[in-house]
């Protein structure tokens, strides 16, 4: 049993959508295939993953350091004790050899993407969906068949009017979502408040609204928005500032009469612990941590982060991983988190879930396909098959 090859390719997203800070016209993502010599149903087992949207492709690091370390490692050093499957924790340790302590953000996306692809292969070898494998290892065997899922939208786009924003959110509600999220900070304050009021008007009592500022604001801007939005009773105010600016985040927390959400731009367990200790986030008021597992060293390190948060009294229900994709859905389900994000109709084949997934009253059904379940996404799986040469 061995990994015979690991391949990466960069794919452009080709999107004109924008958040408060930038558009996605230059954005790329790395697709990874971990190819093994293990056979299932007459085919080689291949594990797949991609670095979730919002992070540029990082294949140069993979090819220069992390892929060679895995392929050059002694085969037995990558296997579990029984020798019947790969061990993601051991593979993570191999990738981390000769890496400088503390250099998290420089490498975590590349490492995490490969590690998640390894997990896809591990679950396929076991013949189980990844969420079941994770539940058995990390959540006391509590396997679920559906996950709460909210929809991220409300992007800025050329020519997009308030009526278009309302129509977009109405479609999401009609599809079955009970929580929607929209962007703020890409327009003047008065215009953004008008946009919020327009969306609130069509939501009514059908669901909840959250907003996302994508870390754009300075201290004064973030607090001005916090005070202006308090009356709207939003589900959360996301990424109001740089999540490592703990002093500013604490001031925003004091100024805002509602829940905050942040953490998708943190890449280590230490960063998340500092966020909780010094950023004044409070689980009891509904604050949310949104670490993106595929980007923060992968699933093994995410489990360590959850253990750390448990020591600080942070419940798993207060975690919603960033990234509206099949990977984050499986991770949210497997660890028993508060829910997952969704990006329907955005970022081409890299957004959304299995083509046959069912959404009802805000909950998304889970696939029984072995692994992460990319096989249920026809467009994305075609790209992955071509990469792997299968």
N, C-alpha and C positions, 0 to 999 in steps of 0.2 A: 504494500500500500504506500503510494508516494504521490506527491505533487509533481507532475511532469513539466508543467509550464504555467506561467502567470503572464497574462497579456493585458495591455492597457491601450485605450484609444481616446482621443479628445473629440467631443462632439459639440458643435456650436448650437446654442439654443435658438438663435434667430428670432428674438422677441423684442418688440418695441415697448412693452410694458415698463412702467417705472414706479418706484416707491418714493419716499421723501427725498432720497439722496442720489439715486442713480437709476439709469435704465439698463435693460438686459441685452442691449444690441451687440455687445462684445462678449457676453457671458458664454463660457464653455463648461463642460463637465467631463470628468474622467469616467469611462466605463471600464470595469475590470472583470476579467475571467480567470478563475483559478481552475486549472485543468488537472484532473487526477487520472490515475489508471484504474480506479474502482469502477466496476461495471454494475449498472442497474437497468433492468429491462432491455438488455442488449446494447446499452449505450454507456459511454464514459460519463462519470459524474463530473459536472462542471459547476462551480459556485460563481455567482454573479453579484455585482454591486455597482453603485455609482456614487460619486460624491454629490450630495444633494444640492439643489439649485441655490445659487447665491455664493458659491465657492468656485473659483476658476479651476480648470483642470490642473492636475498636479502630477502628471505622468513622469516628468523629469526626475523628481525625487524618487518615485517608485522604481524607475529603471536603474538609477544610479546607485541606490542604497538598499531599499527594502526588498525588492524582488530577488536580487542576487543573494541576499542573506538567507532567504528561505530556500531557494533552489540549491544553494551550496551547503546547506545544513545536513548533518547526518539524518537519514530518514527516520530512525527510531526516535530522535529528539523532537520530532513533530507530532508523534502519536500519543494517544492516551495510554494509561497503564495496561489496559487489556490488549492494546495493539490492534483494535478493530475499528478505529476512527481517528481522525485528526484532533489535536488538542489546541483550540484557539488560544488558550492562555500561554502555552509553550511557544506557539507561533508568534504571538505578540512579543514575548521575551526575546525571541531570535531577531525580530525586526528592530528591537530597541538596543541591540548590542552596539557598543561604540558611539552611542548617542549622548550628547551633553545633557546632564540633569537640568531640568527647568526650561528647556527649549521647546515648550509645548506647541505654540501656535505655528511654528515653522514646519512641523512634521505631522501633527496629529491628524490632519485631513487625509493625507496619503496613507498613513498607517491604518487609520480607521476604516477607510474604504476597502483596503485589502482584507482586513480582519473580518469585516461583515461578509465579504464574498466567501471567506473560509467557513463562516457559520452556515451560509447557504449550502455549501457542500456537505458539511457535517450533518445538517438536518436531512438532506437528501439521502445520505448514506444510511441514516437511521430509519428512513422511510416515513418521516413525520414532518408536519408543517413546523416552521421555525418557532412560531409562538408556543406550540406545545413543548418543544425541546427547552425553551427558555423557562416556561412555567414549571417544568419538572425540576430544573436545576436551581432556579432562583426565586420561585414564588410558591414553594411548598406544594407543588403539583396542582395548583388551582388553575385549571384550564378553562378559558371562556370561549364562547362562540360568537361574540359580538363586542364591539368597542364603541364608546361614545366618540363622535367625530364632528368637529366644527369645520367650517369652510373659510379659508382665507381668500379674500378678494378685495374689491374696492380700490383697485389699482388706478393710478393716473395713466392716461393714454391720450395721444393726440386726438383732439376733437371730442373727447368724452364729456358729456354734459351730465348735470345732476339727474335728469330723467333717465339717462343711460345707466347711471349708478343704481337708481331705484329699480330699474328693470332687471339688472344683474342680481341684486339681492332678492328680489321677488322670485326669480327663477330658482335660486338656491333653496329658498323656503319651500317652494312648490315641489322641489325634488325630494325633500324630507329632512333637510338640515334644520336644527332648532337653535343654532348659534352661528352667527356670521361675524367676520372681522373685516375691517376696512383700513386703508392707509390714511394717515394724517401727516401733516408737516410738509407736504409738497405744494401747498397753496397758502395764501394768507390766512391768518387766524379766523377772521370773520367768514371767509369762504368755507373753511373746514368745519366750522360750527354749523353752517348752513347745510353742508353735506351730511353731517351727523344727524341733524334734525330731520332731513329728508329720508334717511335710512330708518331712523326710529319710527317715522310716521308709517312706513309700509310694514315694519315688523310688528308693531302693536303688541299684542300679547302672544304672538306666535313663537317668540324666541328671545335670545339675548344678543347684544352687540358688544364687540370688543374693538379697540383701535390699536394701530401699530405705527409708531413713529420711526422705526428702523434706526434708532440711536442718533438721530440727526441733531437733537436739540442741545443748545447750551443750557446752563443752569437756569437763567432767567426765562428763556423760551419754554423750557420744560415745565417750570412752575406756573407760568402764565397759562399754558394749555391745561395744566392740572386744575387750576382754579376755575377755568372756563368750562371744563368738562364735568366737574363734580356733580352738577345738577342732572346729568343725563343717566346716572346709575348704570354705567357701563360694566360689563363683566370684568374687563381689565384694560389697563393702559399699558401697552407693551413697548419695551425698549425706548423709554423716554430719553435716555442718554447712554453714553458708553458704560457698559455694565461693570467695567473695572474702575470707574470713577465713583467709588463707594461713598464719598462725602456728599457729592451732588445727589446721588440716588437716595441717600438718607434724607436729605432736605426735601426732595420731591415726595418721598413717602410721607413725611410729616405734613406736606401741603395738600396732598390729594386725598379726597374723601372717597376712597374706593380701592380696589385691588390693583396691584402692579404685576407685571409679568416681564421676565427678562432671562437671559442666560444662553440664548442660541449662539452667541458669539464668544462663549467661554469654551476652552479647549482642555481643561484639566480638572481633576478632582480638587486640587488646591484652590483654583480660581473659584469654584462653586462654594467651597467652604468659606472663603473670604467674603463672597457675596452674601451668604447667610449671616455671617458674624458681624460684618461691618456695613452692609448695605441697607439695613433696617427692613428687610423683607420679613413678612409675618404670615405664617401659614394660617393662623387662626382667623385672619380677615379675608382669606381667599386668594392671597398672592400665589403666583405660579412660577415655577422654574422650568425653562424650556431648553435645556441642554439638548443638542443634536447628537445622538449617540454615534452615527456613522462618522461624524467629524471629530469627536472628542476621543480619539484612540479606539473607538469601536465598542463592542458589547461587553467585553470583559471589564474594561475600565469603567463603563457605565454602571455595572454591578457594584464596583468598588465605591463609586460616587453615591449610589443609593444607600450603601451601608453607612457611609459617612453622614448622609442626611438623616438617616434613622437615628443615629446617635445624637443629632441635634433636634430630634422630635419632629422632623418634617415628614408628613405622610405621603405615601405614593400617589394618593389622589390629588396631590398638589403639584404633580409633574405632568406636563404635556410636551412631548418631544417635538421640536421644530422639524418641519419637512413633510410636505403632503405627499408621501410616497409609500410604496409597499413595505419598505424596510422599516420606517418609523411605525407603521401600523402594527407589524409583527412584534416589534419591541414593546410598544405600549401594551399590547395584549399579553405578551409573555410575562412581563414584569408586573402586570396589574396596575397600570398607571391611570391617571385621571381621564386620559383620552388622547386622541390623535388629531392631526391637522389634515386638511384636504385642499388641493388646488385643481378643481375640475376645469378642464378646458384651457389650462395654462401650462406653458413650458413643454408643449408637444408630448412626446411619448414618456417623458420623465415625470410627469405629474399624474396623480390619480392612482387607482387601484385596479385589481383584476376586473376584466371586462364584465364578468358575471356577478360582481359584488352587489349586494342589495342593501339599500339604505332605508331605514324606517324609524321615524320618531327620533332622529339624531344618532341612531346607532347603526354601524356598518357591520355586515356579516363578514366572517372570516372564512378563508378558503381552507380546504383540507389537502391541497396540493403539497407534496413534500417540499421543504425548503422555504424560501421567502415567498414564493408564489409568482415570480415574474412570468412563468409560463402562461399565466392568465391574462397577460398584457401583450396582445399580438404585436403591436408596433415596436415596443421596447424589446421584446424577446427576439424579434428578428435581428435587431442590432447586436444583441448579445450573442446569438448563435453565429452570426457572421464573424464576430471577433474571435470566438472560440474555434471556428472552423468546423462546426457540427451541423 
